[in-house]
């Protein structure tokens, strides 16, 4: 059963890793190997937690079906009273216990972005970093709709017996950032932020029934850039990038030129994970439009 595997993995984690599960916040200035050695066990544990919760849901549903069957059998007096009551109690405990345990394990659950976005992105970046170089990383996986992340709240209430009543909450979640040096001397930087709008609408149908509808919309903003040495790369022609991405930003310095690209995505589920290819494609596009610098006088 996945539950026992997850239990073994949890007790094998270090104190710092368990603290990350409870706090959801991590910041470090370490080598990629140290960071990945810290995150990968957490990603495997989170995968087991997801599998365990899914398995418990199936067990709970099976317990509910068995509970109905046990109640029918007991009502037909096909079994002795003691056996019938014991069967009903067992199936009831199976049903209720499964969902209670599933609810309890939700406190150990990490957002799927950890294993399906952060780990692949960091693993790819680490392959192009100098040996023993350090990267700066910040993670905030506490949740996208925390009160501390709320930036706006609006309530449209026309009155006690008037409808519709609409409440809207807006959150800003800066959940991932990374800075790292590359083997070619460039400096890489990535930032991901989500703007979450949660809308609750209360309306009344013609039959007089009150209905509540909740809708969530998440706008993902992924920013990736490279500060590249001008003596290594020619970045004079970045006009081709204007036709591909929402935003292109350049910044010139005496020895470097920074090119930043921004991509956007939309989802309707706070648990939806972000595709790592969105971020990695931005970096690849910058490199594809950077030609080798020519020597002076050539």
Backbone bond lengths (Angstrom), bond angles and torsions (degrees), N, CA, C in turn:
res aa  C-N    CA-C-N  psi(-1)  N-CA   C-N-CA  omega(-1)  CA-C   N-CA-C  phi
1 X - - - 1.465 - - 1.520 109.59 -
2 X 1.333 115.95 141.48 1.463 120.59 -177.90 1.529 111.85 -61.98
3 X 1.346 117.12 -28.43 1.458 120.70 -176.63 1.524 111.72 -59.86
4 X 1.322 117.13 -45.80 1.461 120.65 -178.05 1.531 110.96 -69.76
5 X 1.334 116.91 -33.15 1.461 120.45 175.83 1.521 110.61 -65.90
6 X 1.340 116.65 -42.95 1.466 120.81 177.62 1.520 111.00 -64.87
7 X 1.337 116.63 -36.89 1.464 120.80 179.05 1.529 110.96 -64.10
8 X 1.323 116.70 -43.17 1.472 120.34 177.98 1.526 110.64 -64.59
9 X 1.314 116.60 -41.19 1.462 119.72 179.74 1.522 111.53 -64.44
10 X 1.323 116.84 -38.85 1.463 119.86 -178.81 1.521 111.22 -62.50
11 X 1.329 117.24 -45.77 1.470 120.52 -178.11 1.528 111.89 -73.45
12 X 1.350 116.48 -13.65 1.460 119.78 175.84 1.528 111.85 -86.36
13 X 1.327 117.03 -11.37 1.463 120.79 179.70 1.528 110.70 -74.06
14 X 1.323 115.09 154.27 1.461 120.63 176.88 1.526 109.88 -77.81
15 X 1.325 115.42 169.71 1.458 119.83 178.15 1.515 112.26 -61.97
16 X 1.354 116.38 -38.24 1.466 120.25 179.71 1.534 110.91 -66.47
17 X 1.317 116.65 -37.33 1.458 119.89 179.37 1.524 111.30 -69.55
18 X 1.328 117.10 -38.92 1.464 119.86 176.59 1.529 110.42 -65.85
19 X 1.313 115.94 -35.63 1.467 119.80 178.46 1.528 110.16 -64.81
20 X 1.336 117.06 -37.54 1.467 120.22 177.88 1.527 110.66 -64.17
21 X 1.338 117.37 -37.76 1.460 120.28 178.81 1.520 110.65 -61.69
22 X 1.327 116.65 -39.85 1.468 120.34 -178.21 1.523 112.54 -80.25
23 X 1.340 117.74 -33.40 1.468 120.38 -176.70 1.515 113.27 -94.62
24 X 1.349 117.12 -34.71 1.460 121.13 -179.36 1.517 114.01 77.80
25 X 1.334 117.91 7.73 1.471 121.73 -177.07 1.521 109.53 -119.75
26 X 1.329 115.15 136.18 1.465 120.15 177.30 1.519 108.81 -145.49
27 X 1.317 116.25 135.97 1.457 122.45 174.79 1.523 108.01 -141.01
28 X 1.315 116.21 135.13 1.448 119.11 -177.86 1.515 112.82 -154.54
29 X 1.322 114.57 153.58 1.457 122.78 173.90 1.526 106.00 -128.55
30 X 1.333 114.78 82.02 1.457 121.23 -172.21 1.515 110.28 -138.59
31 X 1.319 115.29 176.66 1.463 120.04 175.55 1.525 108.67 -72.08
32 X 1.334 117.10 154.27 1.470 119.26 178.18 1.522 113.31 -55.92
33 X 1.326 116.24 -36.27 1.465 119.23 -179.03 1.523 110.49 -63.89
34 X 1.338 117.13 -42.63 1.461 120.54 179.91 1.525 111.11 -64.80
35 X 1.333 115.97 -40.72 1.467 120.08 -179.16 1.526 110.77 -67.46
36 X 1.340 116.64 -45.03 1.462 120.07 -179.43 1.529 111.33 -68.19
37 X 1.333 117.13 -34.55 1.470 119.87 176.10 1.529 110.89 -64.56
38 X 1.325 116.13 -27.43 1.461 120.88 177.72 1.532 111.20 -79.58
39 X 1.342 117.18 -40.00 1.462 121.70 -171.83 1.528 113.03 -85.19
40 X 1.326 118.17 -37.95 1.469 120.33 -173.81 1.529 114.04 -58.78
41 X 1.347 119.65 -43.87 1.470 117.81 176.19 1.531 112.31 -61.10
42 X 1.331 116.26 -33.82 1.463 119.95 177.43 1.528 110.74 -67.37
43 X 1.340 116.34 -37.98 1.462 120.32 178.69 1.531 110.74 -65.75
44 X 1.335 116.26 -41.45 1.474 119.20 178.21 1.528 110.81 -66.45
45 X 1.324 116.55 -39.54 1.460 120.46 177.85 1.529 110.58 -63.37
46 X 1.329 116.24 -42.57 1.470 120.07 179.95 1.527 111.08 -64.02
47 X 1.331 117.21 -37.69 1.465 119.93 177.93 1.524 110.71 -63.64
48 X 1.335 116.33 -40.12 1.460 120.06 177.84 1.526 111.61 -67.01
49 X 1.335 116.42 -36.85 1.467 120.10 177.45 1.524 109.95 -63.25
50 X 1.340 117.21 -43.42 1.470 120.94 178.55 1.525 110.85 -61.73
51 X 1.341 116.15 -43.12 1.466 119.87 178.75 1.530 111.25 -65.49
52 X 1.338 115.84 -38.39 1.463 119.86 179.53 1.517 111.01 -64.94
53 X 1.319 117.33 -44.87 1.463 121.02 -179.58 1.526 110.81 -64.52
54 X 1.339 116.47 -38.30 1.464 119.87 176.77 1.527 111.03 -64.47
55 X 1.342 115.69 -41.58 1.461 120.41 179.29 1.524 111.05 -65.81
56 X 1.325 117.12 -39.65 1.459 120.75 178.78 1.525 111.68 -65.85
57 X 1.323 116.83 -34.40 1.467 119.98 176.09 1.527 110.82 -61.83
58 X 1.328 115.84 -43.56 1.465 119.97 178.88 1.529 111.07 -65.48
59 X 1.346 115.65 -41.04 1.467 119.27 178.99 1.524 110.22 -64.70
60 X 1.330 116.53 -41.26 1.461 120.49 178.82 1.520 112.32 -62.85
61 X 1.331 116.60 -42.27 1.476 120.45 178.04 1.532 110.30 -65.43
62 X 1.330 116.20 -41.11 1.465 119.53 176.99 1.526 110.66 -63.94
63 X 1.340 116.33 -38.40 1.462 120.54 177.54 1.518 111.87 -63.13
64 X 1.343 117.24 -37.95 1.464 121.05 178.53 1.525 111.11 -64.67
65 X 1.327 115.95 -42.69 1.476 120.07 178.24 1.525 110.49 -64.20
66 X 1.340 116.03 -44.37 1.466 119.93 178.98 1.521 111.50 -64.58
67 X 1.346 116.33 -31.96 1.463 119.78 178.84 1.526 110.81 -64.00
68 X 1.334 116.55 -42.63 1.468 120.16 177.24 1.529 111.00 -63.82
69 X 1.340 114.95 -42.92 1.466 118.71 179.82 1.525 110.45 -64.02
70 X 1.338 116.99 -42.66 1.462 121.43 179.89 1.528 110.73 -63.37
71 X 1.330 116.67 -38.97 1.466 120.42 179.61 1.532 110.92 -65.58
72 X 1.346 115.37 -39.52 1.474 119.40 178.70 1.526 110.73 -66.31
73 X 1.333 115.83 -45.15 1.475 120.30 179.73 1.516 110.78 -62.34
74 X 1.337 116.77 -42.85 1.460 120.38 179.88 1.520 111.13 -65.33
75 X 1.335 117.12 -35.34 1.461 120.96 179.91 1.507 112.88 -70.40
76 X 1.332 117.10 -27.15 1.469 120.83 179.53 1.519 112.72 -84.87
77 X 1.321 116.12 0.20 1.461 122.25 178.87 1.528 112.19 57.52
78 X 1.329 115.69 33.92 1.467 119.52 177.64 1.521 111.16 -77.97
79 X 1.328 116.19 -17.92 1.458 120.79 179.92 1.518 109.20 -122.67
80 X 1.312 115.76 164.57 1.464 119.82 175.42 1.525 108.80 -66.81
81 X 1.339 117.89 153.96 1.477 120.49 -177.54 1.526 113.74 -55.93
82 X 1.337 117.05 -39.97 1.469 119.72 -178.58 1.526 111.43 -66.00
83 X 1.332 115.51 -44.74 1.467 119.17 179.89 1.525 110.58 -66.84
84 X 1.325 116.56 -41.23 1.466 120.78 -179.32 1.524 111.22 -62.79
85 X 1.343 115.93 -46.83 1.466 119.14 179.94 1.525 111.03 -66.23
86 X 1.334 116.79 -37.56 1.469 120.02 177.49 1.512 112.03 -64.39
87 X 1.337 116.80 -38.28 1.462 120.73 178.53 1.518 111.13 -66.54
88 X 1.328 116.68 -41.71 1.469 120.66 179.21 1.532 110.15 -64.70
89 X 1.329 116.89 -43.66 1.471 120.52 -179.74 1.532 110.45 -63.92
90 X 1.335 116.51 -42.65 1.469 120.34 -179.24 1.528 111.33 -61.40
91 X 1.328 116.61 -47.13 1.467 119.27 -179.02 1.526 111.16 -68.15
92 X 1.337 117.26 -33.84 1.466 120.27 177.91 1.519 110.42 -66.29
93 X 1.327 116.34 -43.00 1.476 120.70 177.79 1.529 110.48 -64.22
94 X 1.330 116.81 -39.55 1.459 121.32 178.33 1.524 110.94 -61.31
95 X 1.324 115.97 -43.92 1.470 121.33 -179.66 1.523 111.55 -67.00
96 X 1.327 116.38 -54.20 1.467 120.57 -176.57 1.533 111.01 -67.94
97 X 1.341 116.87 -43.14 1.463 120.55 -178.11 1.517 113.32 -61.97
98 X 1.328 116.50 -38.40 1.463 120.05 -179.37 1.522 111.49 -62.91
99 X 1.329 116.46 -44.08 1.459 119.49 -178.00 1.531 111.79 -75.75
100 X 1.324 117.37 -30.89 1.466 119.32 174.75 1.535 110.78 -66.87
101 X 1.318 116.54 -42.27 1.459 120.76 178.96 1.527 110.16 -66.54
102 X 1.309 116.83 -38.48 1.464 120.29 177.36 1.522 110.67 -62.46
103 X 1.335 116.06 -42.02 1.470 120.60 177.31 1.525 110.61 -63.63
104 X 1.320 117.66 -41.21 1.464 121.60 179.89 1.535 110.84 -62.98
105 X 1.319 117.64 -41.68 1.462 121.36 -177.97 1.524 112.70 -69.84
106 X 1.332 117.38 -17.08 1.459 119.85 178.51 1.528 111.66 -62.63
107 X 1.332 117.46 -25.17 1.468 120.93 178.70 1.527 111.77 -72.28
108 X 1.340 117.76 -14.99 1.462 122.00 178.22 1.535 111.60 -102.36
109 X 1.314 115.95 -1.19 1.460 120.46 -175.13 1.518 110.64 -79.94
110 X 1.322 116.50 134.52 1.459 123.20 176.15 1.525 108.92 -106.96
111 X 1.314 115.59 153.15 1.467 118.75 -179.80 1.528 109.38 -63.31
112 X 1.334 115.61 141.30 1.467 120.56 -177.82 1.522 113.24 -62.88
113 X 1.324 117.46 -14.87 1.468 119.95 176.41 1.525 111.78 -61.10
114 X 1.344 117.31 -24.28 1.459 119.50 -179.31 1.524 110.86 -62.80
115 X 1.327 116.88 -52.31 1.463 119.56 -175.06 1.529 113.18 -88.97
116 X 1.347 117.70 -23.82 1.459 120.11 -174.84 1.523 113.62 -102.58
117 X 1.334 117.34 -9.04 1.471 120.39 176.31 1.523 111.08 -125.84
118 X 1.316 116.79 -56.58 1.469 120.50 -173.75 1.519 111.87 -63.29
119 X 1.333 117.24 -49.87 1.463 119.81 -177.94 1.530 112.58 -61.62
120 X 1.352 120.37 -48.21 1.474 119.07 178.14 1.525 113.28 -62.14
121 X 1.338 117.51 -39.52 1.468 120.28 -179.40 1.522 110.72 -65.85
122 X 1.334 117.59 -47.71 1.464 120.47 -179.74 1.523 111.33 -65.22
123 X 1.310 117.06 -37.67 1.463 120.53 179.06 1.524 110.91 -63.41
124 X 1.329 117.00 -40.77 1.470 121.02 179.26 1.526 111.00 -68.49
125 X 1.323 116.55 -43.48 1.469 120.56 -179.76 1.521 110.84 -62.97
126 X 1.320 117.19 -41.28 1.467 121.34 -175.57 1.529 112.61 -60.93
127 X 1.328 117.33 -26.53 1.459 120.61 -178.07 1.524 112.63 -71.48
128 X 1.329 117.49 -17.01 1.464 121.80 -179.67 1.524 112.21 -113.30
129 X 1.328 116.39 20.17 1.458 120.87 178.27 1.523 110.31 -104.33
130 X 1.336 117.79 150.46 1.474 120.13 175.53 1.527 110.22 -62.96
131 X 1.308 115.56 153.57 1.458 120.48 179.73 1.523 110.27 -63.06
132 X 1.319 115.94 135.11 1.468 124.23 179.15 1.524 113.59 68.28
133 X 1.342 117.91 8.69 1.466 120.12 175.61 1.524 109.28 -72.86
134 X 1.331 115.69 153.67 1.460 120.67 -177.36 1.529 110.42 -106.56
135 X 1.302 115.55 148.67 1.460 120.87 172.62 1.524 108.84 -120.47
136 X 1.316 115.01 149.84 1.462 121.57 177.29 1.523 107.63 -102.51
137 X 1.303 116.55 124.73 1.460 120.75 -177.56 1.518 110.07 -133.10
138 X 1.348 115.22 142.17 1.462 121.98 174.92 1.516 108.57 -132.04
139 X 1.328 116.12 131.37 1.465 122.83 179.71 1.520 109.51 -127.89
140 X 1.313 115.91 137.95 1.459 121.34 174.31 1.525 107.87 -137.07
141 X 1.325 116.33 97.31 1.468 121.76 -178.46 1.527 111.23 -112.54
142 X 1.338 116.13 30.93 1.464 119.81 -178.91 1.524 112.06 -69.39
143 X 1.325 116.99 -27.14 1.465 120.99 -176.35 1.515 109.69 140.26
144 X 1.304 116.19 148.37 1.463 120.71 -174.82 1.519 114.05 -86.96
145 X 1.332 116.97 -17.38 1.458 119.59 -175.21 1.528 111.93 -118.05
146 X 1.321 115.73 37.92 1.461 119.57 174.90 1.523 109.76 -73.18
147 X 1.315 115.91 150.80 1.458 119.92 179.78 1.523 111.60 -62.32
148 X 1.333 116.18 -33.93 1.468 120.30 -179.73 1.534 112.30 -67.76
149 X 1.340 116.99 -18.08 1.461 121.28 -179.81 1.532 112.43 -98.50
150 X 1.329 117.04 0.75 1.451 120.66 -179.46 1.529 110.43 -73.60
151 X 1.326 115.90 133.03 1.474 120.08 179.02 1.523 111.94 -114.82
152 X 1.328 116.97 -13.29 1.462 119.37 179.83 1.525 110.02 -158.42
153 X 1.320 115.94 144.66 1.452 122.25 177.57 1.520 108.44 -141.48
154 X 1.337 115.66 129.06 1.460 120.03 -176.17 1.524 109.75 -137.73
155 X 1.332 115.74 134.29 1.463 121.20 179.80 1.530 108.54 -126.87
156 X 1.309 115.47 123.22 1.464 122.04 177.52 1.524 107.89 -110.73
157 X 1.330 115.76 96.29 1.458 121.72 -175.33 1.526 109.19 -120.15
158 X 1.331 118.56 105.03 1.474 120.76 -177.37 1.517 114.39 -74.51
159 X 1.339 118.70 -9.37 1.462 120.24 179.28 1.519 111.30 144.53
160 X 1.342 115.63 173.68 1.456 121.08 -175.14 1.521 112.85 -58.01
161 X 1.334 117.28 -46.79 1.464 120.64 -174.12 1.532 111.67 -112.04
162 X 1.321 115.80 22.03 1.467 120.35 179.52 1.525 109.19 -112.36
163 X 1.329 115.08 144.54 1.461 121.42 -178.16 1.524 108.85 -137.24
164 X 1.333 117.65 156.97 1.475 128.13 3.44 1.524 112.71 -84.45
165 X 1.320 115.15 155.62 1.460 122.37 172.48 1.531 106.75 -106.43
166 X 1.314 116.04 125.43 1.467 120.32 -174.62 1.524 109.70 -125.22
167 X 1.322 115.59 127.66 1.467 121.94 174.77 1.525 108.56 -120.54
168 X 1.318 115.50 134.29 1.466 120.56 -177.73 1.524 109.53 -130.09
169 X 1.330 115.32 130.64 1.467 121.53 176.44 1.523 108.56 -120.50
170 X 1.323 117.11 135.89 1.460 121.99 178.85 1.526 109.30 -120.29
171 X 1.337 114.79 133.09 1.460 121.30 -177.94 1.525 109.38 -125.45
172 X 1.311 114.86 150.52 1.460 121.85 174.47 1.529 107.93 -121.53
173 X 1.339 115.11 120.71 1.472 120.63 -174.89 1.530 109.52 -120.68
174 X 1.339 116.68 105.07 1.464 122.30 174.90 1.530 106.73 -91.93
175 X 1.317 117.13 92.21 1.465 118.18 -167.55 1.529 115.01 -105.98
176 X 1.335 118.95 -9.52 1.466 118.24 179.17 1.523 110.59 -151.06
177 X 1.312 115.97 132.63 1.465 121.54 172.13 1.519 108.66 -148.50
178 X 1.330 114.75 149.41 1.462 119.80 -175.93 1.523 109.07 -152.06
179 X 1.326 115.72 139.40 1.465 122.26 173.47 1.524 107.79 -132.68
180 X 1.347 115.45 134.45 1.460 118.09 -176.17 1.527 110.26 -155.10
181 X 1.355 117.70 143.99 1.469 121.65 173.99 1.525 110.53 -83.09
182 X 1.327 116.51 144.64 1.456 122.08 179.56 1.540 110.37 -104.16
183 X 1.329 116.57 163.65 1.463 120.96 -176.70 1.527 112.32 -65.51
184 X 1.334 117.55 -23.99 1.465 120.37 -179.48 1.523 112.69 -87.45
185 X 1.333 117.12 5.27 1.458 121.10 179.44 1.517 113.98 94.03
186 X 1.328 117.84 -3.77 1.466 121.36 178.31 1.527 110.43 -78.04
187 X 1.325 114.73 158.40 1.462 121.07 175.43 1.525 108.63 -113.62
188 X 1.322 115.70 123.94 1.457 121.70 -178.60 1.522 110.10 -98.22
189 X 1.325 116.49 141.17 1.466 120.30 174.65 1.525 109.04 -142.42
190 X 1.335 115.48 138.25 1.457 123.54 -178.45 1.524 108.88 -134.38
191 X 1.322 115.99 136.87 1.463 121.42 173.97 1.522 109.04 -137.03
192 X 1.317 115.38 136.32 1.463 120.79 176.45 1.526 107.93 -127.09
193 X 1.315 115.61 127.90 1.460 120.59 177.01 1.525 109.71 -135.93
194 X 1.313 115.77 145.64 1.457 121.93 -179.89 1.521 109.61 -119.00
195 X 1.324 115.47 134.95 1.461 121.66 171.00 1.522 107.21 -105.92
196 X 1.308 116.08 116.78 1.463 121.66 -174.89 1.526 109.45 -109.64
197 X 1.336 115.23 126.91 1.464 120.34 174.98 1.525 108.96 -116.68
198 X 1.316 115.21 117.43 1.464 121.63 178.94 1.525 108.25 -108.28
199 X 1.324 115.21 125.49 1.467 120.07 -175.60 1.528 110.31 -123.86
200 X 1.321 115.43 129.22 1.458 121.62 178.27 1.520 108.62 -118.46
201 X 1.330 115.38 121.62 1.466 121.28 -176.72 1.525 109.93 -120.12
202 X 1.320 115.25 123.27 1.457 121.36 176.95 1.520 108.98 -109.54
203 X 1.331 116.19 121.23 1.464 120.06 -178.35 1.527 109.87 -135.67
204 X 1.330 114.84 168.18 1.457 120.87 -178.57 1.517 108.88 -121.81
205 X 1.334 115.67 128.80 1.462 120.49 -179.88 1.526 110.35 -79.47
206 X 1.318 116.31 171.98 1.464 120.70 179.53 1.529 112.41 -64.65
207 X 1.331 115.86 -25.84 1.461 119.37 179.24 1.529 112.65 -80.30
208 X 1.337 115.92 -5.16 1.457 120.30 178.31 1.505 115.14 96.15
209 X 1.329 117.14 0.97 1.463 120.95 179.70 1.524 110.59 -81.47
210 X 1.322 115.08 139.01 1.463 120.94 177.61 1.522 109.52 -91.57
211 X 1.315 116.23 128.29 1.461 121.42 -178.85 1.520 110.05 -121.73
212 X 1.309 114.87 140.80 1.471 121.11 178.30 1.520 108.42 -118.27
213 X 1.309 116.60 124.85 1.458 122.21 178.54 1.528 109.24 -118.07
214 X 1.309 115.29 132.05 1.471 120.85 178.34 1.518 109.44 -117.03
215 X 1.303 115.98 132.53 1.464 121.16 -178.19 1.529 109.29 -133.44
216 X 1.326 115.72 134.62 1.466 121.63 179.48 1.526 109.29 -121.37
217 X 1.308 116.26 134.18 1.462 121.63 176.46 1.519 108.53 -130.81
218 X 1.327 115.51 127.89 1.463 120.80 -178.28 1.522 109.31 -117.66
219 X 1.309 116.19 125.50 1.457 121.85 174.97 1.533 108.60 -104.49
220 X 1.309 116.20 114.26 1.456 121.82 -179.88 1.527 109.45 -91.47
221 X 1.306 115.59 132.08 1.464 121.40 176.56 1.526 108.18 -119.89
222 X 1.327 116.06 114.23 1.464 121.68 -177.23 1.525 108.33 -112.10
223 X 1.303 116.71 118.55 1.464 122.35 -179.45 1.523 109.20 -116.71
224 X 1.321 115.64 127.44 1.471 120.74 178.15 1.511 108.43 -136.53
225 X 1.324 116.36 142.02 1.454 119.75 -178.98 1.515 112.66 -153.00
226 X 1.309 113.95 163.62 1.460 121.80 177.12 1.522 108.99 -133.00
227 X 1.338 115.24 128.61 1.460 120.99 171.31 1.525 106.21 -96.30
228 X 1.328 116.23 103.49 1.464 121.56 -169.65 1.526 110.93 -107.23
229 X 1.315 115.52 145.01 1.458 120.97 -179.37 1.531 110.04 -70.48
230 X 1.332 115.75 131.80 1.462 119.77 -178.09 1.526 112.47 -69.98
231 X 1.333 117.02 -22.47 1.464 118.74 178.84 1.532 111.53 -80.43
232 X 1.321 116.34 -10.75 1.463 120.84 178.87 1.524 111.19 -103.68
233 X 1.354 116.96 -38.71 1.459 120.79 -175.73 1.522 111.42 -125.34
234 X 1.320 114.94 146.46 1.455 122.45 172.53 1.530 107.69 -100.15
235 X 1.322 116.05 110.45 1.462 121.27 -177.29 1.523 111.57 -113.08
236 X 1.335 115.55 30.21 1.460 119.87 -178.02 1.520 112.76 -74.69
237 X 1.360 116.79 -18.87 1.467 119.56 -177.08 1.534 110.19 -118.01
238 X 1.304 114.23 87.04 1.466 120.15 176.78 1.525 111.27 -111.30
239 X 1.332 116.70 11.20 1.459 120.66 -177.13 1.532 111.99 -65.98
240 X 1.342 117.86 -27.17 1.467 120.70 -179.49 1.530 111.56 -65.63
241 X 1.320 116.78 -25.45 1.456 120.12 -178.97 1.521 112.18 -72.07
242 X 1.335 116.72 -21.35 1.459 120.66 -177.69 1.528 111.96 -63.28
243 X 1.311 117.40 -28.10 1.461 120.74 -175.46 1.528 113.02 -86.56
244 X 1.325 116.86 -4.32 1.466 119.67 -172.27 1.520 113.48 -110.35
245 X 1.323 117.44 -39.33 1.452 120.26 -171.64 1.526 111.74 -118.14
246 X 1.329 114.77 162.69 1.459 120.15 -177.71 1.524 112.10 -62.46
247 X 1.320 115.90 -36.89 1.462 118.60 -173.64 1.519 110.62 -148.43
248 X 1.308 115.43 132.97 1.466 121.76 174.56 1.522 107.57 -123.79
249 X 1.306 115.95 129.78 1.454 120.34 -179.05 1.521 109.33 -131.94
250 X 1.306 116.33 133.43 1.467 120.82 177.93 1.521 109.68 -124.12
251 X 1.313 114.79 149.32 1.456 120.79 178.87 1.518 108.61 -141.87
252 X 1.313 115.70 121.13 1.468 121.41 -176.90 1.523 110.99 -95.27
253 X 1.316 114.60 134.72 1.455 122.62 172.41 1.523 107.96 -128.06
254 X 1.325 118.44 165.82 1.475 120.04 -176.72 1.526 113.78 -53.37
255 X 1.324 117.95 -40.88 1.457 120.24 -175.73 1.520 113.74 -115.10
256 X 1.323 117.10 -5.59 1.460 120.47 -177.79 1.525 110.65 -138.85
257 X 1.322 113.71 157.88 1.454 120.61 171.16 1.525 107.28 -132.98
258 X 1.329 114.84 124.16 1.459 120.28 -178.75 1.520 109.71 -97.92
259 X 1.318 115.45 130.09 1.466 122.12 176.48 1.527 107.24 -118.98
260 X 1.327 115.93 124.84 1.451 122.02 -178.02 1.522 110.09 -121.76
261 X 1.318 116.35 132.61 1.455 122.51 176.89 1.527 109.14 -118.58
262 X 1.309 115.15 146.17 1.456 120.97 179.31 1.522 109.91 -127.14
263 X 1.303 115.78 128.59 1.466 121.75 175.02 1.521 108.39 -118.11
264 X 1.318 115.61 155.90 1.461 120.74 -178.37 1.524 110.52 -131.09
265 X 1.319 114.83 149.01 1.462 121.06 177.09 1.520 107.85 -143.90
266 X 1.326 115.97 159.12 1.459 121.65 -177.30 1.529 108.87 -130.26
267 X 1.331 116.40 139.08 1.457 121.79 174.56 1.522 108.84 -141.06
268 X 1.329 116.24 167.17 1.464 121.38 -177.38 1.527 111.97 -123.40
269 X 1.321 116.06 22.12 1.460 121.07 -179.20 1.522 108.56 -142.32
270 X 1.341 116.85 125.62 1.471 120.19 -179.11 1.518 111.73 -65.15
271 X 1.339 117.08 -18.02 1.457 120.92 179.20 1.526 112.27 -92.94
272 X 1.329 117.45 -2.41 1.464 120.36 -179.14 1.524 109.87 -66.12
273 X 1.316 116.08 138.16 1.468 119.60 -179.10 1.526 109.82 -96.06
274 X 1.323 114.37 153.52 1.457 121.57 -178.94 1.522 109.66 -92.35
275 X 1.316 116.30 137.28 1.458 120.53 -179.93 1.530 110.57 -72.55
276 X 1.331 119.01 126.86 1.475 120.51 179.08 1.519 112.45 -64.56
277 X 1.336 117.79 -24.74 1.471 120.64 -179.08 1.520 111.82 -63.10
278 X 1.336 117.76 -27.66 1.466 120.03 179.14 1.517 109.95 -61.63
279 X 1.328 115.82 -44.67 1.465 121.05 -179.19 1.530 111.49 -71.78
280 X 1.324 116.57 -45.80 1.463 120.75 -176.34 1.526 111.42 -68.03
281 X 1.335 117.27 -31.67 1.466 120.15 177.06 1.523 111.92 -64.48
282 X 1.335 116.48 -34.14 1.465 119.84 177.73 1.523 110.69 -62.37
283 X 1.326 115.91 -46.02 1.465 120.15 -179.89 1.524 110.58 -64.50
284 X 1.330 115.79 -43.16 1.464 119.65 179.55 1.514 112.39 -62.72
285 X 1.326 117.21 -36.92 1.467 120.67 179.85 1.527 111.17 -65.37
286 X 1.324 116.92 -39.40 1.470 120.15 177.74 1.520 110.44 -62.32
287 X 1.327 116.25 -45.51 1.466 120.44 -178.57 1.533 111.41 -65.77
288 X 1.320 117.44 -35.17 1.462 120.87 179.99 1.529 112.12 -67.63
289 X 1.337 116.16 -26.20 1.467 120.49 -179.80 1.523 112.37 -99.07
290 X 1.327 117.43 9.02 1.468 121.28 177.79 1.528 108.18 -105.95
291 X 1.309 116.20 112.01 1.468 121.07 178.82 1.527 109.69 -89.51
292 X 1.332 117.50 152.07 1.475 119.81 176.13 1.522 110.65 -59.90
293 X 1.307 116.21 139.16 1.463 120.69 -179.99 1.529 110.33 -68.97
294 X 1.316 116.17 140.07 1.461 121.18 178.32 1.531 109.09 -90.83
295 X 1.317 115.18 147.80 1.466 119.18 179.49 1.513 110.34 -69.62
296 X 1.310 116.49 147.98 1.462 120.73 -179.59 1.530 110.12 -62.65
297 X 1.323 113.60 133.61 1.461 118.90 178.95 1.488 113.67 87.87
298 X 1.395 116.96 -5.01 1.465 119.59 -179.32 1.511 110.51 -77.82
